[in-house]
Amino acid sequence: MREWELVKETWLHRVNPSLKLGMSLLLCIAVMLVCNLEGMAAIGIGLLVLFLLFTGQPLKRILLLLIPFCAIFVSTASAMIMFGKGETLWFEWGLIRITEESFLRGMLIGLRAMVFSVLGLTFALTTRPVNLFYSLMQQLQLDPKYAYSFMAALRLIPIMTEEFETIRNARKVRGSERVKGLQGILFKMKVYTIPLLSGSIRRAHRIAVAMEAKRFSGKESRTYYYNIGFSGNDLVFLAYMVLLAGMSYGVNGLFGN
């Protein structure tokens, strides 16, 4: 998991996480309202520029991440293209009926799904969870007890992954991984699930006791180790997203529905 953190930091990483989250949600709403293929393509191209150039990931990893996006695009678009309704018939064979209207609707739905995927992954690759929750507490006044609870839960994920690897390696050394069949699968689920859940419950209880012992409360005013503010990068990001939304609606109005 650490290799995903070893990336080149760009200006997009330094954008305020709350602003980035809010603009991403607003852009998602705008994407749902775009009903023109050209407007959707404009948004998609703009987001691909951010994803390809400013996520800080190497080209090989970017191409690898694009594979599921392409699969999502093909699967969502092909269903509408081959089985949609329309008047201008292009091709018909059995149950497959491709029309001009179904092709345009299929491409629109496929592009919309891909835009959602690229936008979500761009946000995930350029936003540290700790900075996000600190920003939510400082800028949006999120109750610290909820923010720190989420951060503690996120920190448990890599610990559970390491424990899973430890249990699996121990079972391989003992030769217990060779059990096959349905009964073997159920036994493996039991063997892995019970230790992981019990360990997570004990660890969560220790965290809760430690927070209470340190008189943690979200009622008093708090100081923060990380101070998340605003900078010129936020203005650049805000201007880019507004320009992207305006350009898409301009293209939408130019070409019509």
C-alpha positions as CSV (number, residue, x, y, z in Angstrom):
1,M,0.0,0.0,0.0
2,R,2.9,2.4,0.6
3,E,3.9,2.4,-3.0
4,W,0.7,4.3,-3.8
5,E,1.8,7.0,-1.5
6,L,5.2,7.5,-3.2
7,V,4.0,9.9,-5.8
8,K,5.0,13.3,-7.1
9,E,3.0,16.0,-5.3
10,T,1.3,18.5,-7.6
11,W,-0.8,21.6,-7.0
12,L,-3.9,19.5,-7.0
13,H,-2.7,17.7,-3.8
14,R,-2.4,21.1,-2.1
15,V,-6.0,22.1,-2.8
16,N,-8.2,22.4,0.3
17,P,-9.9,19.0,0.7
18,S,-13.2,20.5,1.7
19,L,-13.3,22.7,-1.3
20,K,-12.2,19.8,-3.5
21,L,-15.0,17.6,-2.1
22,G,-17.6,20.3,-2.4
23,M,-16.7,21.1,-6.0
24,S,-16.6,17.4,-6.9
25,L,-20.1,16.9,-5.5
26,L,-21.4,19.9,-7.4
27,L,-19.8,18.7,-10.6
28,C,-21.5,15.3,-10.1
29,I,-24.8,17.1,-9.9
30,A,-24.0,19.1,-13.1
31,V,-23.0,15.9,-14.9
32,M,-26.4,14.3,-14.1
33,L,-28.1,17.4,-15.7
34,V,-26.1,17.3,-18.9
35,C,-28.1,15.6,-21.6
36,N,-25.9,16.3,-24.6
37,L,-23.0,14.1,-25.8
38,E,-20.8,17.0,-26.7
39,G,-21.2,18.6,-23.3
40,M,-20.5,15.3,-21.5
41,A,-17.4,14.8,-23.7
42,A,-16.1,18.3,-22.7
43,I,-16.4,17.5,-19.0
44,G,-14.7,14.1,-19.5
45,I,-11.8,15.6,-21.4
46,G,-11.3,18.3,-18.7
47,L,-11.3,15.7,-15.9
48,L,-9.0,13.4,-17.9
49,V,-6.5,16.3,-18.1
50,L,-6.5,16.5,-14.3
51,F,-6.3,12.7,-13.9
52,L,-3.4,12.2,-16.4
53,L,-1.3,15.2,-15.6
54,F,-1.9,16.2,-12.0
55,T,-2.5,13.1,-9.9
56,G,1.3,12.5,-9.6
57,Q,1.0,8.9,-10.6
58,P,3.5,7.3,-13.0
59,L,2.2,6.6,-16.5
60,K,2.2,2.8,-16.1
61,R,0.0,3.0,-13.1
62,I,-2.4,5.5,-14.8
63,L,-2.8,3.2,-17.7
64,L,-3.5,0.3,-15.3
65,L,-6.1,2.4,-13.5
66,L,-7.8,3.2,-16.8
67,I,-8.5,-0.4,-17.6
68,P,-11.6,-0.7,-15.3
69,F,-12.8,2.7,-16.5
70,C,-12.8,1.4,-20.0
71,A,-14.6,-1.7,-18.9
72,I,-17.3,0.4,-17.2
73,F,-17.7,2.6,-20.3
74,V,-18.1,-0.5,-22.6
75,S,-20.5,-2.3,-20.3
76,T,-22.8,0.6,-19.6
77,A,-22.8,1.9,-23.2
78,S,-23.1,-1.4,-25.0
79,A,-26.3,-2.4,-23.2
80,M,-28.1,0.8,-24.2
81,I,-26.6,0.8,-27.7
82,M,-27.7,-2.8,-28.6
83,F,-31.0,-2.9,-26.8
84,G,-32.3,0.7,-26.7
85,K,-35.2,2.1,-28.7
86,G,-35.1,4.5,-31.6
87,E,-36.4,5.4,-35.0
88,T,-33.4,5.6,-37.3
89,L,-32.3,1.9,-37.6
90,W,-28.6,1.2,-38.2
91,F,-28.4,-2.5,-37.6
92,E,-30.7,-5.4,-36.5
93,W,-29.9,-9.0,-35.8
94,G,-32.1,-11.1,-33.5
95,L,-32.5,-9.3,-30.2
96,I,-29.8,-6.8,-31.0
97,R,-31.2,-3.6,-32.5
98,I,-28.9,-0.6,-32.9
99,T,-30.4,2.8,-33.8
100,E,-29.0,6.3,-34.0
101,E,-30.9,7.3,-30.9
102,S,-29.8,4.3,-28.9
103,F,-26.2,4.8,-29.9
104,L,-26.2,8.5,-28.8
105,R,-27.9,7.6,-25.5
106,G,-25.5,4.7,-24.9
107,M,-22.5,6.9,-25.5
108,L,-23.9,9.5,-23.1
109,I,-24.6,7.0,-20.3
110,G,-21.1,5.4,-20.8
111,L,-19.4,8.8,-20.7
112,R,-21.4,9.8,-17.6
113,A,-20.3,6.6,-15.8
114,M,-16.7,7.2,-16.8
115,V,-16.8,10.8,-15.7
116,F,-18.0,9.7,-12.3
117,S,-15.2,7.1,-12.1
118,V,-12.4,9.5,-13.1
119,L,-13.7,12.3,-10.8
120,G,-13.8,9.9,-7.8
121,L,-10.4,8.4,-8.4
122,T,-8.8,11.8,-9.0
123,F,-10.2,13.0,-5.6
124,A,-9.0,9.8,-3.9
125,L,-5.5,9.9,-5.4
126,T,-4.9,13.6,-4.5
127,T,-6.5,13.8,-1.1
128,R,-5.0,12.4,2.1
129,P,-7.8,11.1,4.5
130,V,-6.2,12.8,7.5
131,N,-6.1,16.2,5.7
132,L,-9.7,15.7,4.6
133,F,-11.0,15.1,8.1
134,Y,-8.9,18.0,9.5
135,S,-10.4,20.2,6.8
136,L,-13.9,19.1,7.6
137,M,-13.4,19.9,11.3
138,Q,-11.8,23.3,10.6
139,Q,-13.7,24.6,7.6
140,L,-17.1,22.8,7.9
141,Q,-17.2,22.5,11.7
142,L,-17.6,18.7,11.7
143,D,-17.8,17.3,15.2
144,P,-14.3,16.1,16.2
145,K,-15.6,12.9,17.8
146,Y,-17.0,11.8,14.4
147,A,-13.9,12.9,12.5
148,Y,-11.5,11.1,14.8
149,S,-13.7,8.0,14.8
150,F,-13.5,7.8,11.0
151,M,-9.7,8.4,11.1
152,A,-9.3,5.7,13.6
153,A,-11.4,3.3,11.5
154,L,-9.2,4.1,8.4
155,R,-6.1,3.3,10.4
156,L,-7.4,-0.1,11.3
157,I,-7.6,-1.2,7.6
158,P,-3.9,-1.6,7.0
159,I,-3.5,-3.3,10.4
160,M,-6.2,-5.8,9.6
161,T,-4.5,-6.4,6.2
162,E,-1.2,-7.2,8.0
163,E,-3.0,-9.5,10.4
164,F,-4.7,-11.3,7.6
165,E,-1.3,-11.9,5.9
166,T,0.1,-13.1,9.2
167,I,-2.7,-15.6,9.7
168,R,-2.5,-16.8,6.1
169,N,1.3,-17.3,6.3
170,A,1.0,-19.2,9.6
171,R,-1.6,-21.5,8.1
172,K,0.6,-22.1,5.0
173,V,3.5,-23.1,7.2
174,R,1.3,-25.6,9.1
175,G,-0.1,-26.9,5.8
176,S,-3.7,-25.9,6.6
177,E,-4.3,-24.0,3.3
178,R,-4.8,-27.2,1.3
179,V,-8.4,-27.8,2.4
180,K,-10.7,-27.6,-0.7
181,G,-14.4,-27.8,-1.4
182,L,-17.4,-26.0,0.1
183,Q,-16.6,-27.2,3.6
184,G,-13.0,-26.0,3.3
185,I,-14.2,-22.5,2.1
186,L,-16.6,-22.2,5.1
187,F,-13.8,-23.4,7.4
188,K,-11.4,-20.8,6.0
189,M,-14.0,-18.0,6.4
190,K,-14.4,-19.0,10.1
191,V,-10.7,-19.2,10.7
192,Y,-10.0,-15.8,9.2
193,T,-13.1,-13.9,10.3
194,I,-13.1,-14.7,14.0
195,P,-9.5,-13.6,14.8
196,L,-9.8,-10.4,12.6
197,L,-13.1,-9.3,14.1
198,S,-12.1,-10.1,17.7
199,G,-8.8,-8.2,17.2
200,S,-10.5,-5.2,15.7
201,I,-13.1,-5.1,18.5
202,R,-10.3,-5.2,21.2
203,R,-8.3,-2.5,19.3
204,A,-11.4,-0.2,18.9
205,H,-12.2,-0.6,22.6
206,R,-8.6,0.4,23.6
207,I,-8.8,3.5,21.4
208,A,-12.1,4.5,22.9
209,V,-10.8,4.0,26.5
210,A,-7.6,6.0,25.6
211,M,-9.7,8.9,24.2
212,E,-11.9,9.0,27.3
213,A,-8.8,8.8,29.6
214,K,-7.4,11.9,27.8
215,R,-10.7,13.7,28.3
216,F,-11.4,13.9,24.6
217,S,-14.6,15.8,23.9
218,G,-15.8,17.7,20.9
219,K,-17.5,20.5,23.0
220,E,-14.5,22.6,23.8
221,S,-12.5,24.6,21.3
222,R,-9.6,22.6,20.1
223,T,-6.2,23.2,18.6
224,Y,-5.0,21.0,15.7
225,Y,-1.7,19.5,14.7
226,Y,-2.4,20.1,11.0
227,N,-3.8,23.6,10.1
228,I,-5.6,23.3,6.8
229,G,-6.3,26.6,5.1
230,F,-6.8,28.1,1.7
231,S,-4.2,29.2,-0.9
232,G,-3.8,30.2,-4.5
233,N,-4.2,26.6,-5.5
234,D,-7.8,26.7,-4.4
235,L,-8.5,29.6,-6.7
236,V,-6.9,27.8,-9.6
237,F,-9.0,24.7,-8.9
238,L,-12.2,26.6,-8.4
239,A,-11.7,28.6,-11.6
240,Y,-10.9,25.4,-13.5
241,M,-14.0,23.6,-12.3
242,V,-16.3,26.6,-13.0
243,L,-14.7,26.9,-16.5
244,L,-15.2,23.2,-17.1
245,A,-18.9,23.4,-16.0
246,G,-19.5,26.5,-18.0
247,M,-17.8,25.1,-21.1
248,S,-19.9,22.0,-21.0
249,Y,-23.1,23.9,-20.8
250,G,-21.9,26.2,-23.5
251,V,-21.3,23.3,-25.8
252,N,-24.6,21.8,-24.7
253,G,-26.4,24.9,-25.7
254,L,-24.5,25.2,-29.0
255,F,-25.3,21.7,-30.2
256,G,-28.7,21.4,-28.6
257,N,-30.2,18.3,-27.0
